């Protein structure tokens, strides 16, 4: 039974980490949001120099990162640079990136506001996204975040049902009633809707994806290594701080 569950999770991982195929095939056909309000990836040649691209020469616009046009609003204060990670607990790349990201967070600039947005493009991702927001609603987000990854990738528990999630939350002193109340709450539902809207606006095609200040998108696949990805994030943050 365990091997079968892991095999199913592996198949889901191969498709989910690569992003929603229907959006890739026709990015202007997303339901639920008018095309005029959707984010469109700008022509890389139009987003250089004066348009705000970092000018170090180490990273190339259109190769290592893209620019969103129009720039999307963020949930951060105007004096902050927002760095957003779009992720999925079942993604092995997100799991691999997590310790690198955690180390970066310990020394990030004070004016950087870091936020996480779970990917929601299929039912399993939606379930894990609901679990992420449930943990937040219960004040357990920081305590449980890394443990979600470990439970799936190290212990082989795919957390693929509400019952499995309830049992997992129980290990963090959350009783079944408190879990169910938060899991089905309007607060969690509203955050799931917001995550779906952001994924569409950011044109998320894979995870992990990093969005800097609602303007730039990048990921490990574009840059080549986690260290280089973090270096690029630092450059984009610096460019935003300087108003370039």
LINTAKA-V28404 format. One record per residue. N is the residue number from 0. RES is the residue in three letters. OMEGA is omega in whole degrees, 0 to 359 (999 if undefined). D_LAST is the distance of its C-alpha to the last C-alpha in Angstrom with 1 decimal. Layout:
{{N;RES;OMEGA;D_LAST} {N;RES;OMEGA;D_LAST}}
//
This chain:
{{0;UNK;180;54.5} {1;UNK;180;51.7} {2;UNK;179;51.3} {3;UNK;180;51.2} {4;UNK;179;48.5} {5;UNK;178;46.4} {6;UNK;178;46.9} {7;UNK;180;45.8} {8;UNK;179;42.7} {9;UNK;178;41.9} {10;UNK;178;42.2} {11;UNK;180;39.9} {12;UNK;182;37.4} {13;UNK;180;37.4} {14;UNK;188;36.6} {15;UNK;182;34.4} {16;UNK;178;31.9} {17;UNK;175;31.4} {18;UNK;183;30.5} {19;UNK;185;32.3} {20;UNK;183;34.0} {21;UNK;177;34.4} {22;UNK;180;30.7} {23;UNK;183;30.1} {24;UNK;183;32.9} {25;UNK;186;31.9} {26;UNK;179;28.5} {27;UNK;183;29.3} {28;UNK;180;32.6} {29;UNK;181;31.6} {30;UNK;172;34.1} {31;UNK;179;33.6} {32;UNK;181;30.3} {33;UNK;181;30.0} {34;UNK;183;28.2} {35;UNK;182;26.3} {36;UNK;183;24.7} {37;UNK;175;23.9} {38;UNK;178;20.6} {39;UNK;177;20.6} {40;UNK;183;18.8} {41;UNK;171;17.0} {42;UNK;183;18.0} {43;UNK;182;16.0} {44;UNK;182;16.2} {45;UNK;185;14.5} {46;UNK;180;11.3} {47;UNK;172;10.2} {48;UNK;185;8.2} {49;UNK;181;7.0} {50;UNK;173;7.3} {51;UNK;180;4.4} {52;UNK;175;7.0} {53;UNK;189;7.5} {54;UNK;182;9.4} {55;UNK;183;12.4} {56;UNK;180;14.8} {57;UNK;182;16.6} {58;UNK;187;15.5} {59;UNK;175;15.6} {60;UNK;182;14.1} {61;UNK;177;17.4} {62;UNK;183;19.3} {63;UNK;177;18.0} {64;UNK;179;15.8} {65;UNK;175;15.4} {66;UNK;176;13.2} {67;UNK;176;15.1} {68;UNK;4;15.6} {69;UNK;173;15.9} {70;UNK;183;13.7} {71;UNK;177;16.5} {72;UNK;178;17.3} {73;UNK;177;17.7} {74;UNK;184;20.6} {75;UNK;176;18.7} {76;UNK;184;18.2} {77;UNK;179;15.3} {78;UNK;179;14.6} {79;UNK;170;14.7} {80;UNK;183;12.7} {81;UNK;172;15.3} {82;UNK;184;16.5} {83;UNK;173;19.4} {84;UNK;171;22.1} {85;UNK;191;24.4} {86;UNK;171;27.7} {87;UNK;180;31.5} {88;UNK;182;34.1} {89;UNK;183;36.2} {90;UNK;180;33.6} {91;UNK;179;34.4} {92;UNK;176;30.9} {93;UNK;178;29.6} {94;UNK;180;32.5} {95;UNK;182;31.7} {96;UNK;190;28.0} {97;UNK;180;29.0} {98;UNK;176;30.1} {99;UNK;180;26.9} {100;UNK;180;24.8} {101;UNK;178;27.2} {102;UNK;178;26.8} {103;UNK;182;22.9} {104;UNK;180;23.3} {105;UNK;184;25.5} {106;UNK;181;22.8} {107;UNK;178;19.6} {108;UNK;184;17.4} {109;UNK;181;19.1} {110;UNK;177;16.2} {111;UNK;174;16.2} {112;UNK;182;18.6} {113;UNK;178;20.3} {114;UNK;176;22.4} {115;UNK;175;24.8} {116;UNK;179;25.9} {117;UNK;175;29.0} {118;UNK;188;29.5} {119;UNK;191;32.4} {120;UNK;170;33.3} {121;UNK;187;37.0} {122;UNK;180;39.7} {123;UNK;177;39.5} {124;UNK;178;35.7} {125;UNK;178;36.3} {126;UNK;179;39.0} {127;UNK;176;36.9} {128;UNK;177;34.1} {129;UNK;178;36.7} {130;UNK;178;37.8} {131;UNK;182;34.4} {132;UNK;175;34.2} {133;UNK;177;37.8} {134;UNK;176;37.2} {135;UNK;183;34.4} {136;UNK;181;36.8} {137;UNK;181;39.4} {138;UNK;183;37.3} {139;UNK;187;37.7} {140;UNK;182;34.2} {141;UNK;182;33.3} {142;UNK;189;36.9} {143;UNK;190;37.2} {144;UNK;181;33.9} {145;UNK;181;34.7} {146;UNK;173;38.3} {147;UNK;179;37.7} {148;UNK;183;36.4} {149;UNK;181;39.3} {150;UNK;182;41.8} {151;UNK;191;40.9} {152;UNK;180;40.1} {153;UNK;184;42.4} {154;UNK;175;45.2} {155;UNK;178;45.4} {156;UNK;187;45.4} {157;UNK;180;43.4} {158;UNK;189;43.4} {159;UNK;177;44.0} {160;UNK;178;46.0} {161;UNK;180;45.9} {162;UNK;178;49.0} {163;UNK;177;47.4} {164;UNK;179;44.4} {165;UNK;178;46.8} {166;UNK;179;48.7} {167;UNK;178;45.5} {168;UNK;179;44.4} {169;UNK;178;47.9} {170;UNK;178;47.3} {171;UNK;176;44.7} {172;UNK;173;47.3} {173;UNK;182;46.4} {174;UNK;187;49.6} {175;UNK;181;50.1} {176;UNK;179;50.2} {177;UNK;178;46.9} {178;UNK;184;45.2} {179;UNK;180;46.6} {180;UNK;179;45.7} {181;UNK;183;42.0} {182;UNK;182;41.8} {183;UNK;188;43.1} {184;UNK;175;41.3} {185;UNK;180;39.4} {186;UNK;180;36.5} {187;UNK;179;36.2} {188;UNK;181;36.8} {189;UNK;179;34.0} {190;UNK;175;31.5} {191;UNK;178;32.8} {192;UNK;179;32.1} {193;UNK;178;28.6} {194;UNK;178;28.0} {195;UNK;179;29.5} {196;UNK;180;27.2} {197;UNK;179;24.0} {198;UNK;179;25.4} {199;UNK;181;25.9} {200;UNK;181;22.5} {201;UNK;182;20.8} {202;UNK;183;23.3} {203;UNK;179;24.5} {204;UNK;179;26.6} {205;UNK;175;27.2} {206;UNK;359;27.0} {207;UNK;172;25.5} {208;UNK;177;22.2} {209;UNK;177;19.0} {210;UNK;182;16.6} {211;UNK;174;13.3} {212;UNK;180;12.5} {213;UNK;188;14.4} {214;UNK;185;11.8} {215;UNK;174;12.7} {216;UNK;179;16.3} {217;UNK;179;18.0} {218;UNK;182;21.3} {219;UNK;180;23.8} {220;UNK;179;25.3} {221;UNK;188;22.2} {222;UNK;175;21.4} {223;UNK;177;25.0} {224;UNK;180;25.4} {225;UNK;179;24.6} {226;UNK;178;23.4} {227;UNK;177;21.0} {228;UNK;179;19.8} {229;UNK;177;19.2} {230;UNK;177;17.4} {231;UNK;178;15.0} {232;UNK;179;14.6} {233;UNK;180;13.8} {234;UNK;179;11.1} {235;UNK;177;9.5} {236;UNK;180;10.2} {237;UNK;179;8.8} {238;UNK;178;5.3} {239;UNK;179;6.0} {240;UNK;182;7.8} {241;UNK;178;5.6} {242;UNK;181;3.8} {243;UNK;999;0.0}}
//
